[in-house]
Amino acid sequence: MQESKESVLSYGIIVMSVTHLFAHVFDRVFPALMPIFRDEFSLTLVELGIIASIPYAFQTFLSIPAGYFTDKYGAKKAMTLSFIISIASATVVAISTNVWMLIFSISCLALVTTIYHPASYSYTTKIATSKNRSRALGLQNAGGPLGMSVGPLSLSLVTGFLGYGWRFVYFLWIIPIIIVLLAVQRLRSEETSTTAVKSSEPSNPIPDTKPNLKSLFTFGLVVFLVYSAIRNMGGQMISTFLPTYLKDFRGLSVADASLIYGSINLMGVFSAPLGGFLADRVGTKRWLVCVSAVATAFLGLAYVATTTTLFLIFYFLNSFTTFLGMAANSAVVASLTPSSQRGMGYALFFLPMSIVGSITPAIAGIIGQSLGLSFLFPLGLVISALALVMLQFGVRI
């Protein structure tokens, strides 16, 4: 038991959690800025949706190369590359002089997580023991929603309280990211870390083979990827335009909408580690079904809420229960891929999210423009319910 605790709280896992924060720190800043961009550049909801889709298109094309890079050159080098891109892209965003320069630099920022995720998740699953894999992934996952939160929260602080322009937010995070980049350089190599836990690793049901894409595409992994794509489509239908919805339909200011938008993701800081602990005890499939069902129910309650306060309470609860399943999702991927190809396995895991993300915001923008932003909620709810059905009856773990 002591060995397990030391493995979860090792320097490597802690660094993975901290780096996860900074990998996501810019993710939710752009959606939070949509109301400002709409006015500053005279954009329609359809145009905003298309712009929001472009970064996901970048991610789609580079997901598989990112996984290949991780497996060939190692997680440490891949994470280093991701944060170098983050520093350079954030600088260009901050000095952008036109909308095209802005779109390009924001799209490059999207590549940070594309490169970072296969590397970091691969690293975590290799240095954690099999018995505490979900717990280790839960601790790492806590950094992601925290990063998604502090980005919009810093925007609210900078523009609403300090009175600076939105560009300052991108400059604000460059120095902390440089410090994190230095912390990555102190990580042990994967070979050294893997040796430390190899004796406790059970025989993998997915045997190591010569690295190639064909060996990865088992039936179980394909079905799980389809489920992930449907689930993310339902969520993105709503989350892409949530700050705009809060401003237009709930009467909040841009600063207040950014504050709420950022605070929602704080739920994952607490629920992701808790979900990892419970998934190890309950079982990944059973846990995923339970939390997905409860999250879908809370989303439905948020939609029918008659006041802004009730809406926010149920939407916060939806976020909390959604993050409870993060570690289990990541653990499933590890169980369905051989360790020598885990970087590519996680690249494939995030690929459906990128594909869905490249089309969903544009579709949501067209629907929102035609039928109103509030119509996105029942549509997202139906899609989320379909994903739940597929998880229960289609995914075999």
Secondary structure, 3 states (H helix, E strand, C coil): CHHHHHHHCCHHHHHHHHHHHHHCCCCCHHHHHHHHHHHHCCCCHHHHHHHHHHHHHHHHHHHHHHHHHHHHHCHHHHHHHHHHHHHHHHHHHHCCCCHHHHHHHHHHHHHHHHHHHHHHHHHHHHHCCHHHHHHHHHHHHHHHHHHHHHHHHHHHHHHHHCCCCCHHHHHHCHHHHHHHHHHHCCCCCHHHHHHHHHCCCCCCCCCCCCCCHHHHCCHHHHHHHHHHHHHHHHHHHHHCCHHHHHHHCCCCCHHHHHHHHHHHHCHHHHHHHHHHHHHHHHCHHHHHHHHHHHHHHHHHHHHHCCCHHHHHHHHHHHHHHHHCCHHHHHHHHHHCCCHHHHHHHHHHHHHHHHHHHHHHHHHHHHHHHHHCHHHHHHHHHHHHHHHHHHHHHHCCC
